Structure formats: structure tokens, C-alpha cells
Amino acid sequence: MAGNPPEMASDAPQQTGPAPKAGLGLVRRLRTDLRNPLFLQGYALMANTAATAVLGLGYWFLAVRLYSPAAFGEGQLMITAMRLFSSLVGLAFVGVMARFIPISGRGTAKLILRGYGVAGVTAVLAALVFLLTLPLWGPAYAELDGLLPALFFLASVLVWTIFTLQDVVLAGLRQAVWVPVNSTLFGVLKMGLLVALAFALPQGGLFGGIFVSWIVPTAAALIPISWLIFRRAIPQHVTRTAAQHTVPPGLREIGRFVAGDFSGTLSTLLVLYLVPVMVGAWLNDPEQFGYFSVTHTLGCMMGLLAANMAVSLTVEGSLDSARLAQTTRNALRRTFLIVGPIVAVVIAAAPLILLVFGSELSEAGTPLLRLMALGVLPMALVEIRLGTLRARSEARKLAMIQIGMTVLVFGSVIALFPGFGVTGVGYGLLISQTVTGLCVLPGLRRIVALSRTES
């Protein structure tokens, strides 16, 4: 593209003369990348995923050793149920926030507050429906029956919903560098409280040490991050963008986008959060579900790496649509450069990774983790394609891709679980992600080809 800064015209600086040493070249590449907002934001969100994964491993490592197998599984069941509604609804608004925060100008604070309000109310209402239909979910969730457990559960859903949205809000404000800082502090506090409550609340379930140590630090983390967003990040964002975006996006424009993206994203998130709840009900065995949940969580963490770069792609593509093709090409190359080696390592070392949690978990979870790791590769194509569609507000295509993949996942998981158990979940995900990745590949190739003609 004519007139582009050097670091934006290509995702790597041009080298002349003798080739530098590998280490020096990597440092130079990183410095160049960090001057590109696409990579800076994407790397910050990826660093957050890495920090969350490492601290999560530490958290569950301690939980396995400090709590009985039954308490461990019961705590996982409560966390899974809570995240079903809060993450399901909260993450469904990620696309909306990433698309419209960058261009909202002086209406940014109002947009964020409305997003919090709509997501929070929707999540609580969905959780309330779940509580009113507890007999349908089997005895695994019987502890939620009663007024006090119900109120505590609903409050937890609301807290986690807002916590889930804060990351994308910071990314939309181009302040994603704070996301890994917040997650690291949250993770350390969560682990400390887990240890402290192992003696005071050794039981599992909603009022046990595992769930309480999870939700209390979450509530505490809302305060400083909210201050950062509303007192610092939003005023800076308005100062930087108000002249360019004088008229915030209208409700009709946002509504059209939400109609497609929300329904599609919600269906995709059902794969992440409803499938574990279904597995918990099918197994009706807290100890076995604990094995599945840890493995499934680690697999999902890898998938977030591509999703992180896609969020950054949506933000940058919304701010500068003229460079969307080049931005997409850069995002694709960086995503596979990072994700590819990680997938290879996890496939090779899955038994050793899970051995941290014990030999039984390693034996039970290795096939599932390997299948989920392999599925990250086609899913990276899907995530980047969704990022480009969000930047262009092509809500209908967003919905078609995501709903189609969801139908494939649920159909295959339901068909394969009776014969393969939890490993069937991995087969179902891999098959569905591969088919969807092949379907979106032509659209990505057209965009990449366009970027080459513009360079």
C-alpha cells in the first residue's frame, strides 16, 4: 500500500547486508512488531492467555493436592455452571465491543455501560432459567436448590460477566497491555485464597474453598480495572479519536450488527460452555468430570490464542478499513507462527503436561488434549475470518459460519460420546473445526490476495 509506514506495509522489516544473528533478528522483529498496534494488542492478549494458562495450571495443581477428588470435581461443576451463563453471554458481546468501541468517540462510556447492563441482565436471567429447571439437569447440580445458594450463584454469574467483558473493553480502547497484568494479579490472589480456604472450607460445591477462592478475587478485581477504564482509558481514547469519530454509531447500526454477531457468537460459545455441562450430567461422576474439565480447559486456552489476534484484527480493521486486507495477512502469518509450534509441543508432550495433575488424569485426558490441540489449527483460520467479517460488520456471514459450526459440533459430540466417552468430545470438535476451516479458507485467500496487490 502506498504511503504506509514500513512496519505496516509488511509484517517483517526488510534486511540488507549480512544476516544478523538469530537472537538479534528476533529482538528487532519484536521491536518492529510492538510499534504496530495490531501486534501489540494481539501479543498482549496472547500473553494474557499464557499467564492465565500457567497460573491456571498452578491453581488446579494445588486444588488436586489440597482437596479430595470429590470436592475437586464438585468445585469444578459449580464453576462450569457459573461460567456457562456469564461467559456465554459476556463473550457474546466481545464482537460488539471490539467493533464499536474504537469508533464511539464521546459515546464510548455510554456504549460500555450499556454493554455491561445488557450482558449482565441477560446472563442473570439465563442462570435463573437454569435454576428453575434444576431437576432436568440431574443430581450433579442439586446443591443449587434453595434461596441462599441461588442468590449467591446469580451474584457470581453477574460478577463473572462483567469480569469477562473487561478484557475486550481494554482491547477496544487500545489498552490491552493491562490485561495480562490484571490476570496475573487475579491468578496469584486466587491461588493464595485457595490455599487459605483448604482448611477453613475443605468441602466442594458452591460454598467450598474452590468456588469461593475463584469468585471472591474476581469481584475484587472489578474495582481497580473499572477505575482504569472509566477514569483513564476512556478519556484518553476520546481525546485521541473524538475528532475523527464525531458521531457515535447509532442504535440501529449496532442493533443490525448484534442481530447477526450475537446469535452466531452465542451459538459458538455454547460449544465451550454447554458441552462441559452436558458432559457433567452424562458422567454424573465428580471425579471423572474433574479429569475432563482440566483437560478441556487447557485445550480451550490454546484456542484463545487465535481468538486474541482476531480481536486485535477487528479493532484495527474498524479504525482503518483501508488497511484491512494487509492487516488480515499480517494477523494470519503471526497467528500460525505462534500457534503452530505450541500445537506441536502439546501434541508431543500431552501426557507429561497432564501428569502434573496425577497419572490417572494424564491417562484419561491425553487423547482429548491432543485432539483439541490439533483442532486449534483449522480454528485459527475460522477466528481470523470472523475478525475480518466483524471489522466489515458483515453480520449475516458471521452468523452463518458460527451457527453452522455449532450444529456440526453438537451433532458430532452427541453421536460420538456414547461410543468414545470424553475422547468423543475431542473427535467432534476436530471434525467440526476442520470442516468449518475449509469452508472459510476461500474468503481468507481472496483477502490475502488483495493485500498482495495493494502492497
Order of alpha helices (4+ residues) and beta strands (2+ residues): alpha-alpha-alpha-alpha-alpha-alpha-alpha-alpha-alpha-alpha-alpha-alpha-alpha-alpha-alpha-alpha
